[in-house]
Amino acid sequence: DDLLLADKLLIQKDFLESRPDIAAVGSYQTLVDEKGRPVDDPHVKAWFELAPQSRGDFLRHLLERNFVTAPSVLIRIEILRELGGFDETCRAMQDYDLWLRLLKEHDMAVIPKPLIAYRWHGANQTYRATNETEEERSRVLMRAAERLEPGDLFPELLKDERPETLMA
């Protein structure tokens, strides 16, 4: 029920071709309700409109919240295959899990321009937190915590030579 803007794929394809270091690219979105009318809630808009500048920055923001809408993302097929695609045991957080797994070894970017119309209304699976979605979010975050190292989140620590910050 989401809509891609006519030039979305071309813009993202050109971006990925110009940036071979980036494994996937998302975008901002125009939030719309069930009838396609723009959602004008500054809090909801702010939730989604982040454009991290580094892998560590991306991961830190994702640990706080999933701000990347799945329909906004274009991912290199070889990376998707390497990661094994979506985790089919997830019912609501498949994309969130994929972003966290991807960012363990690869970089991701967000184009700070709306390239999709993303439906945001009470019938969305993740519009409101439920016990089930929060339990799944916890599982996804626990798996990410098991995979990630401090240097993934704070790569600047790897360059800091002070004894209290040296990481093996």
N, C-alpha and C positions, 0 to 999 in steps of 0.2 A: 504493500500500500504506500510505500515511499516512492518519490519521483526523482529521477536523475535529470539534471539540466542537460540540454542538448550537447554541450561541449565538455562535459565532465570527464569522460574517458580520454578524450584527446588531450586535455590539459594535464591530466595525471600521467598519461603515457609519455608526453613530452617531458614532464618533470622527471619521471623515472629514467628516461633515456639520457637526460642531462646530469643525473646523479646516480651513477652506478653503485655508490656506497649506501644507498637507501633501499631497503628491502620492501617497504610498503609505504603508501602515502594515503592519508585521509584528507578530509576537508571540513570546513565549517558547513553549516546547514541552515536553511530557513526552517524554523519549527512551524508546523501547521497543525490545526486540529483535525477532527474526523471529517470535516466538510472542506478541508483545504484552505481554511482561513488562517492567516498568520497568527501565531501565539505571541502575544506581546507581554511576556512576563520576564522582567530583567534578571530575576534570580535563576530561572530555568535557562535563559540564554547564557548567562555567565557560567553555568555548570558545564556547558559544552564548548564554550569558545576559549580554548587554550591552544597555544601554539608553542610547544616545548622546543627548546633550542639545542638540546643534546639528548643522548640516550639516557643518561642519568636523570636529567630533568623530566623526561618522558616517564620513566619508571616511578619516580617520586610522585608525580601527579597521578599516575594510575593506581598507586597504592592508596591514594586518598579516594579516588572515584574513577569510574569508567566514563571518560568524557569523549571517547571516540565512537561514533555511531558506525555500526557495521556497514550499512549501505554506502557510506562515504569512502570506504577504503578500496584501493587497488593494490594488490599484492603480487609480487613476482611469483610465477607458477612454480619455479624451482624451489623457492623458499617455502611455499605452501606444502609442496611435496615433502621437503626435508623435515618439516614440522609435523607431518602426518595429518594435516588438515585440522578441522574442528574436533574437539573431544566430544564424542557422541554421548558420553555419560552426563554431560551438562545439559540441563533443560532450558536454562535462561541465560547463562553466562558464557556461552561458547566463544563469543567474540572476545570478551574480557580475558578469558584464559589464553586465547590465541595471541593477543597482543603481548601479554606477559611472557609467554614462551618465546615469541619472536624476538623480543627485546633482550633476552638473555645473551644472544650472540649477534644480533643485527640491529641496524638503525631504522627508525621509522620517522616520518615527518607528517606535518599537518599543513595544508595550504590554507591560510587564513582568509578564505573566500568561500561563500556558500556555493556548493556545487550540487546539492540535493535539497529536496523538500522532504523533511523528516516528520512523519506523523507523530504527534505527542498528545495523547488523550487517555482517558480513563480505561480504555480497552487494551492499551499496550501491556505486554507481558511484564515489563519492568517499570511501568509508570509509578506504581506504589510498591514499596518494599513489603514483602510477606515473610512469614517464617521460612518458607521454602526457599525464596530467593536469597534471603540473608544467610541461610545455612550453606547454600551453594556458593555464595560470594566468599564465605569463610573458608570453604574447602579450596577454592581457586587461589585465594590469598595465601593459605598455608602451603600449598604446593609451590607457589612463587617464592615464598620465604625459604623453602628448602633448597630451591635451585639457585637463588640469587646470592651473590657475595657482596660484602660492603663496598667493594670496588666497583660493582655494577651500578650501584646507586650514587656513589660518591667517588668518581674516578680521580678527582683532584687529590684524594688521600694517597693514591698510589705514587704521586709525584712528590709528596711531602716527606722530607727526610728526617723530620724530628722523631726521636725514638718513640714517643708516645703515640705516633700515628703510623708507624711502619707496619705494613701488612705483609704477611708471608705469601 
